Amino acid sequence: MAKSTTRKPLVGNNVSHSMRHTKRRQNLNMQTKTINGKQITKSNREWKALNKAA
């Protein structure tokens, strides 16, 4: 199951009420679907774009 996307997670800071900054990540919404017997992993945004084009 290989990743077939070039997109990366967003990186930023969690900011608490006391204004402490700690690193956080927003991961992609990766979805795995089976097409023609192969499992393909793409982000949800890419699947939506493919469905819209079809």
N, C-alpha and C positions, 0 to 999 in steps of 0.2 A: 504494500500500500504506500505509494509514493505521493508526496505532496505535489500538486500540480498548480501551485499558485506562487506568485512572486510577492504577495503582500506580506507585511510584517506586523507584529503587534504594536499598538501605540504605547508609548512610555511617557509617564508623567509623574505627578506627585499627589499623594493623599495629603490633604491639609486639614489638621484637626482644629478644634475650636481654639486651642492655645497657639495656633499657627505653626505647629511643628510640621515639617515636611518629611515624608518618607516616600520612597519610590514605589510606584505601582505600575502594573501592566494591564492593558485592555486587550485581551486575546481575541482573535478572530472567531467568528461563529462558523467553525469548520463542520461540514456535513459530508458524510460518505454515502455514495450511491453506487449501485452495481449496474453497469451498462455493458451489454454483450459479454457477460461473464467476468468483467474486470471491475475491481473496486476503484473508484475515482474519488479523491478527496478535494473538494473545492470549498471556498467560503460561500456563505449563504448569498452574499451579494452577487457573486459570479453565477450561481445557479439561477438566480432571479433574472439576470441579464440574458442568460442562454435561453430561458423559457420565453422571455419577451421577444427575442429575435426569431424564435421558431414559429 
